[in-house]
Amino acid sequence: MEDIKGIKGYKVFNPDWTCRNFKYEVGNTYEEDVSPSVCDRGFHFCKLPENCFNYYSFNFNNKVAEVVALGKVSEEGDKCATNKIKIIREISWQEVLTLVNTGKACTGHSNSGHWNSGDFNSGNRNSGNRNSGDWNSGGRNSGQCNSGGRNSGHCNSGHRNSGHRNSGDWNSSDWNSGHRNSGGRNSGHCNSGDWNSGDFNSGNRNSGDFNSGNRNSGNRNSGDWNSGDWNKASQVMGCFNTQNQKLKFFDKETDMTFEEWRSSTAFRLLNSIDSKPTNWIRSDEMTDEEKDEYPEHKTTGGYLKTRDNTDCCIEWWDGLSDDDRNIIKSIPNFDAEKFYYITGIKA
């Protein structure tokens, strides 16, 4: 640490001219009886204006001032601390934009950060316009490593994605492949829920089209673990009812309501089957063949791999205790042959 006087710099303040709960005024000098230490003691500032925005957001409501250190100075990285500082003058944001865009590696207009190409970018290594974050390509992205336009999150490819590592357009959540998915790890179109494969699914782990419920195979099913087509609420639970109706199990009537079924231990056990149709594979886990087949992994950070779920039910069954297996076999009207037809499990 050197006793150097008159070091010029820049400092950003909150809109009310406070910083770390201390109030400043332009033209005043402030002094502390301390030995300055960066991020610990003293009045902090940066020698270069662009470095200020590594610690403050690029917010036009904040105040920016030219300052001079008149006392001892401690310097670490791009930040300095002094025990005596004078607030020389307020700098307009128009001047700030000019200052941070001059020098090496900043091109365009109104950019804050380093190596930006385009206009109105905040962050580092952005290409395009109005990006916030780092390594974005395209326009109006928020987050990191996005490719496309108007993405929010990280490593998205496409347009208007919210979440992380989405491929396609208008996805909401994480690791979606396709269009207009809501939820996580969907494959296909217009899915709502988790781990859906196919189109227009609502619920979890559906295979096929227009399914509502859990682990249905076929088309237009409503309910859980149905095999076939058009197993709907109108057929299973009825229509225009004012009371909870009884369910069919294994194609036979029971005294159990839908609510009772969903709160049962058997349902909880069955719902623990790991039948995700896809897995997110990170770039560092991909084989050379996978990298050649899915070159977009460079942007998205990986790809969505389709799983072979042929034996997922059997693996789940083999991991159950005898007590849990007996709970499954105590489901009303349990039929081992039909259970095998749907799950592949020989119970």
C-alpha positions as CSV (number, residue, x, y, z in Angstrom):
1,M,0.0,0.0,0.0
2,E,1.3,3.4,-1.0
3,D,0.6,6.9,0.4
4,I,-0.4,8.3,-3.0
5,K,-2.4,11.5,-3.3
6,G,-4.7,12.6,-6.1
7,I,-5.8,9.3,-7.7
8,K,-8.7,10.0,-10.0
9,G,-11.6,7.5,-10.2
10,Y,-15.3,6.8,-10.5
11,K,-17.9,5.8,-8.0
12,V,-21.6,4.6,-8.3
13,F,-24.2,5.5,-5.7
14,N,-27.8,4.6,-4.9
15,P,-30.4,7.0,-6.3
16,D,-30.3,8.9,-2.9
17,W,-26.5,9.3,-3.1
18,T,-25.9,6.6,-0.4
19,C,-23.4,3.8,-0.6
20,R,-23.1,1.2,2.2
21,N,-25.5,3.2,4.3
22,F,-23.3,6.3,4.1
23,K,-24.7,9.5,2.6
24,Y,-22.5,11.6,0.2
25,E,-22.8,15.0,-1.4
26,V,-21.1,16.4,-4.5
27,G,-18.3,18.7,-3.7
28,N,-17.6,17.4,-0.1
29,T,-14.6,15.6,1.2
30,Y,-14.8,12.6,3.5
31,E,-12.1,11.1,5.7
32,E,-11.9,8.1,8.0
33,D,-9.1,7.3,10.6
34,V,-8.5,3.8,9.2
35,S,-6.0,1.9,7.1
36,P,-8.0,1.3,3.9
37,S,-8.5,-2.3,2.8
38,V,-10.6,-3.3,-0.3
39,C,-14.0,-4.9,0.6
40,D,-13.3,-4.2,4.3
41,R,-12.4,-0.6,5.3
42,G,-12.4,2.8,3.6
43,F,-14.2,4.6,0.7
44,H,-14.4,2.4,-2.4
45,F,-14.0,3.5,-6.0
46,C,-12.8,2.2,-9.4
47,K,-10.1,3.8,-11.6
48,L,-12.0,2.9,-14.8
49,P,-15.7,3.7,-15.1
50,E,-16.7,0.4,-16.7
51,N,-15.3,-1.5,-13.7
52,C,-17.9,0.2,-11.5
53,F,-20.6,-1.9,-13.2
54,N,-19.1,-5.1,-12.0
55,Y,-20.5,-4.2,-8.6
56,Y,-23.6,-2.1,-9.5
57,S,-26.3,-2.8,-12.0
58,F,-26.4,-0.7,-15.2
59,N,-29.4,1.3,-13.7
60,F,-30.1,4.8,-14.9
61,N,-31.7,5.7,-11.5
62,N,-28.3,5.3,-9.8
63,K,-25.9,8.3,-9.5
64,V,-22.4,8.2,-10.9
65,A,-19.6,10.6,-9.9
66,E,-16.0,11.5,-10.6
67,V,-14.0,11.2,-7.4
68,V,-10.4,11.7,-6.3
69,A,-8.6,9.8,-3.6
70,L,-6.6,12.2,-1.4
71,G,-5.3,9.8,1.2
72,K,-3.8,6.3,1.4
73,V,-5.0,3.9,-1.3
74,S,-5.4,0.1,-1.2
75,E,-5.9,-1.5,-4.6
76,E,-7.0,-5.1,-5.4
77,G,-8.1,-6.2,-8.8
78,D,-10.3,-3.5,-10.4
79,K,-11.3,-1.9,-7.1
80,C,-9.7,0.6,-4.8
81,A,-10.3,1.8,-1.2
82,T,-9.0,5.1,0.4
83,N,-9.3,6.7,3.8
84,K,-10.0,10.2,2.2
85,I,-12.1,10.9,-0.8
86,K,-13.6,13.9,-2.5
87,I,-16.7,13.8,-4.7
88,I,-15.7,16.0,-7.6
89,R,-18.8,16.1,-9.8
90,E,-21.8,14.1,-10.9
91,I,-21.5,12.5,-14.3
92,S,-24.6,12.3,-16.6
93,W,-25.6,8.9,-17.9
94,Q,-24.9,10.2,-21.4
95,E,-21.3,10.8,-20.4
96,V,-21.2,7.4,-18.6
97,L,-22.3,5.6,-21.8
98,T,-19.6,7.4,-23.8
99,L,-16.9,6.6,-21.2
100,V,-17.7,2.9,-20.9
101,N,-17.8,2.4,-24.7
102,T,-14.4,3.9,-25.4
103,G,-11.3,1.8,-25.2
104,K,-10.4,-1.7,-26.3
105,A,-12.9,-4.5,-26.9
106,C,-16.2,-2.5,-26.5
107,T,-18.0,-1.9,-29.8
108,G,-21.4,-0.5,-30.5
109,H,-23.6,1.9,-28.5
110,S,-24.5,2.0,-24.8
111,N,-22.7,-1.3,-23.9
112,S,-21.6,-2.1,-20.4
113,G,-19.0,-4.8,-19.8
114,H,-16.3,-6.3,-22.1
115,W,-16.1,-7.7,-25.6
116,N,-19.7,-6.8,-26.5
117,S,-20.8,-6.5,-30.1
118,G,-24.0,-4.8,-30.9
119,D,-26.0,-2.1,-29.0
120,F,-27.3,-1.6,-25.5
121,N,-25.7,-4.8,-24.0
122,S,-25.0,-5.2,-20.3
123,G,-22.6,-8.0,-19.3
124,N,-19.7,-9.6,-21.1
125,R,-19.1,-11.1,-24.5
126,N,-22.6,-10.5,-25.8
127,S,-23.4,-10.5,-29.5
128,G,-26.6,-8.8,-30.7
129,N,-28.7,-6.1,-29.2
130,R,-30.1,-5.4,-25.7
131,N,-28.7,-8.5,-24.1
132,S,-28.3,-8.7,-20.3
133,G,-25.9,-11.3,-19.0
134,D,-22.9,-13.1,-20.5
135,W,-22.1,-14.9,-23.8
136,N,-25.6,-14.3,-25.3
137,S,-26.1,-14.4,-29.1
138,G,-29.2,-12.8,-30.6
139,G,-31.4,-10.1,-29.2
140,R,-33.0,-9.2,-25.9
141,N,-31.7,-12.3,-24.0
142,S,-31.4,-12.3,-20.2
143,G,-29.1,-14.8,-18.6
144,Q,-26.1,-16.6,-20.0
145,C,-25.1,-18.6,-23.1
146,N,-28.5,-18.1,-24.9
147,S,-28.9,-18.4,-28.6
148,G,-31.9,-16.9,-30.3
149,G,-34.2,-14.0,-29.1
150,R,-35.9,-13.0,-25.9
151,N,-34.7,-15.9,-23.8
152,S,-34.7,-15.8,-20.0
153,G,-32.4,-18.2,-18.2
154,H,-29.3,-20.0,-19.3
155,C,-28.1,-22.1,-22.3
156,N,-31.4,-21.7,-24.2
157,S,-31.6,-22.3,-28.0
158,G,-34.6,-20.8,-29.8
159,H,-36.9,-17.9,-28.9
160,R,-38.8,-16.7,-25.9
161,N,-37.7,-19.6,-23.6
162,S,-37.9,-19.3,-19.9
163,G,-35.7,-21.6,-17.8
164,H,-32.5,-23.4,-18.6
165,R,-31.2,-25.5,-21.5
166,N,-34.5,-25.3,-23.6
167,S,-34.4,-26.2,-27.2
168,G,-37.3,-24.9,-29.4
169,D,-39.6,-21.9,-28.9
170,W,-41.8,-20.6,-26.1
171,N,-40.7,-23.2,-23.5
172,S,-41.2,-22.6,-19.8
173,S,-39.1,-24.4,-17.2
174,D,-36.1,-26.6,-17.7
175,W,-34.7,-29.1,-20.3
176,N,-37.7,-29.0,-22.7
177,S,-37.5,-30.1,-26.3
178,G,-40.2,-29.0,-28.7
179,H,-42.6,-26.0,-28.6
180,R,-44.8,-24.4,-26.0
181,N,-44.0,-26.8,-23.2
182,S,-44.8,-26.0,-19.6
183,G,-43.1,-28.0,-16.9
184,G,-39.8,-29.9,-17.0
185,R,-38.1,-32.3,-19.4
186,N,-41.0,-32.6,-21.9
187,S,-40.6,-34.0,-25.4
188,G,-43.1,-33.1,-28.0
189,H,-45.6,-30.2,-28.3
190,C,-47.9,-28.3,-26.0
191,N,-47.2,-30.5,-22.9
192,S,-48.2,-29.4,-19.4
193,G,-46.6,-31.3,-16.5
194,D,-43.4,-33.4,-16.3
195,W,-41.7,-36.0,-18.4
196,N,-44.4,-36.2,-21.1
197,S,-43.8,-37.8,-24.4
198,G,-46.2,-37.0,-27.2
199,D,-48.6,-34.2,-27.8
200,F,-51.1,-32.2,-25.7
201,N,-50.4,-34.1,-22.5
202,S,-51.6,-32.9,-19.1
203,G,-50.1,-34.6,-16.0
204,N,-47.0,-36.6,-15.5
205,R,-45.1,-39.2,-17.5
206,N,-47.7,-39.7,-20.2
207,S,-47.1,-41.6,-23.4
208,G,-49.3,-40.9,-26.4
209,D,-51.7,-38.1,-27.2
210,F,-54.3,-36.0,-25.3
211,N,-53.7,-37.8,-22.0
212,S,-54.7,-36.4,-18.6
213,G,-53.4,-38.2,-15.5
214,N,-50.3,-40.4,-14.8
215,R,-48.5,-43.0,-16.8
216,N,-51.3,-43.6,-19.3
217,S,-50.5,-45.5,-22.6
218,G,-52.8,-44.8,-25.5
219,N,-54.9,-41.8,-26.5
220,R,-57.3,-39.5,-24.8
221,N,-57.1,-41.2,-21.4
222,S,-58.1,-39.6,-18.1
223,G,-56.9,-41.3,-14.9
224,D,-53.8,-43.4,-13.9
225,W,-52.0,-46.3,-15.5
226,N,-54.7,-47.0,-18.1
227,S,-53.9,-49.0,-21.2
228,G,-55.9,-48.4,-24.4
229,D,-57.8,-45.5,-25.8
230,W,-60.6,-43.1,-24.6
231,N,-60.6,-44.1,-20.9
232,K,-62.3,-40.9,-19.9
233,A,-63.8,-39.4,-16.7
234,S,-67.2,-39.7,-18.3
235,Q,-66.7,-43.5,-18.5
236,V,-64.8,-44.0,-15.2
237,M,-66.3,-41.4,-12.8
238,G,-69.4,-40.3,-14.6
239,C,-70.9,-36.9,-15.5
240,F,-72.9,-34.1,-13.7
241,N,-72.3,-35.7,-10.3
242,T,-72.6,-33.9,-7.0
243,Q,-70.8,-36.6,-5.0
244,N,-67.5,-38.5,-5.3
245,Q,-68.0,-41.5,-7.5
246,K,-66.5,-44.9,-7.2
247,L,-63.7,-46.1,-9.4
248,K,-63.2,-49.2,-11.5
249,F,-60.0,-51.2,-10.9
250,F,-58.9,-53.9,-13.3
251,D,-62.2,-53.3,-15.2
252,K,-64.4,-54.0,-12.2
253,E,-66.4,-51.8,-9.9
254,T,-65.0,-50.9,-6.4
255,D,-66.0,-48.8,-3.4
256,M,-62.9,-46.5,-3.7
257,T,-63.2,-42.9,-4.8
258,F,-60.7,-41.1,-6.9
259,E,-59.6,-39.0,-3.9
260,E,-59.1,-42.1,-1.8
261,W,-57.1,-43.7,-4.6
262,R,-54.8,-40.7,-5.0
263,S,-54.2,-40.5,-1.2
264,S,-53.4,-44.3,-0.9
265,T,-50.0,-45.8,-0.2
266,A,-50.4,-48.0,-3.4
267,F,-50.7,-44.8,-5.5
268,R,-47.6,-43.3,-3.8
269,L,-45.6,-46.4,-4.5
270,L,-46.6,-46.6,-8.1
271,N,-45.9,-42.9,-8.6
272,S,-42.3,-43.5,-7.6
273,I,-41.6,-45.5,-10.8
274,D,-38.8,-43.7,-12.6
275,S,-40.2,-43.6,-16.2
276,K,-38.7,-40.4,-17.5
277,P,-38.7,-40.6,-21.3
278,T,-35.7,-38.3,-21.6
279,N,-32.5,-37.5,-19.7
280,W,-30.5,-34.3,-20.0
281,I,-26.9,-35.2,-21.0
282,R,-24.3,-32.4,-20.4
283,S,-21.7,-31.6,-23.0
284,D,-18.9,-33.0,-20.9
285,E,-20.8,-36.3,-20.6
286,M,-21.5,-36.7,-24.4
287,T,-19.6,-39.1,-26.6
288,D,-17.9,-37.9,-29.8
289,E,-20.7,-39.5,-31.8
290,E,-23.4,-37.6,-29.8
291,K,-21.5,-34.3,-30.2
292,D,-21.5,-34.8,-34.0
293,E,-25.2,-35.7,-34.0
294,Y,-26.2,-32.8,-31.7
295,P,-23.9,-29.8,-32.6
296,E,-26.3,-27.5,-30.8
297,H,-24.9,-28.8,-27.5
298,K,-22.2,-26.1,-27.9
299,T,-25.0,-23.5,-27.3
300,T,-27.3,-25.4,-25.0
301,G,-24.7,-27.1,-22.9
302,G,-25.9,-30.6,-23.7
303,Y,-28.8,-32.5,-25.3
304,L,-32.0,-34.3,-24.4
305,K,-31.5,-38.1,-24.7
306,T,-34.4,-40.4,-25.2
307,R,-34.4,-43.2,-22.6
308,D,-35.2,-46.9,-23.1
309,N,-37.9,-47.4,-20.4
310,T,-38.7,-51.0,-21.3
311,D,-37.7,-52.4,-17.9
312,C,-38.4,-49.4,-15.6
313,C,-41.4,-51.0,-14.0
314,I,-39.6,-54.3,-13.4
315,E,-36.6,-52.5,-11.9
316,W,-39.0,-50.6,-9.6
317,W,-40.8,-53.9,-8.5
318,D,-37.4,-55.6,-7.8
319,G,-36.5,-52.7,-5.5
320,L,-39.7,-53.0,-3.4
321,S,-39.8,-54.7,0.0
322,D,-42.2,-57.7,0.5
323,D,-44.5,-55.4,2.5
324,D,-44.7,-52.8,-0.3
325,R,-45.4,-55.6,-2.9
326,N,-48.2,-56.8,-0.8
327,I,-49.7,-53.3,-0.7
328,I,-49.7,-53.2,-4.5
329,K,-51.3,-56.7,-4.6
330,S,-54.0,-55.4,-2.2
331,I,-55.3,-52.9,-4.7
332,P,-59.0,-53.6,-5.2
333,N,-59.7,-56.3,-7.7
334,F,-56.0,-57.0,-8.2
335,D,-55.6,-59.1,-11.4
336,A,-52.0,-60.4,-11.9
337,E,-52.5,-61.0,-15.6
338,K,-53.8,-57.5,-16.3
339,F,-51.1,-56.0,-14.0
340,Y,-48.5,-57.8,-16.1
341,Y,-50.1,-56.6,-19.4
342,I,-49.9,-53.0,-18.3
343,T,-46.6,-53.0,-16.4
344,G,-44.6,-56.1,-17.5
345,I,-44.4,-57.2,-13.9
346,K,-45.1,-60.8,-13.0
347,A,-46.6,-60.4,-9.6
